[in-house]
Amino acid sequence: MPHWSDKYLGLPYLPAQFDCASLAATISKEVFNKEIGLPDSHGETYRGQSKQILRHRDDLADKIDKPVDGCPALFYGRGRLCHIGVMCWIEGDWWVLHNDEGSRFVVRQQLRNMTRILYQLEGFYAWK
């Protein structure tokens, strides 16, 4: 069965133009009709991304206990809060759609597999 996230798979990762935050904001606008006021520039290093997330997270979203289809999720990578993905409920399982610098394009991974090696889940959010 098709899912709204299918059309984003394979889009390119473009540093400072279309990264993980840009993907999350695009989905919010295109799929859920909610404009997110992300900063114009995005951090390009783990340290820069972490600072930017911490600076804007509480202004843009509220933490929620459980995911819902289309909600953003924040992740730690290399010990820093540095990545955002969008939760997808597909065939009874949680997947994360994210624009991954390592893959160089938008991918969708099962949450349980994503958090085994590369990332640690910080939490689920609802855009304000």
Secondary structure, 3 states (H helix, E strand, C coil): CCCHHHHHCCCECECCCECHHHHHHHHHHHHHCCCCCCCCCCCCCHHHHHHHHHHHHHHHEEEECCCCCCCEEEEEECCEEEEEEEEEEECCEEEEEEEECCCCEEEEEEHHHHHHHCCEEEEEEEEC
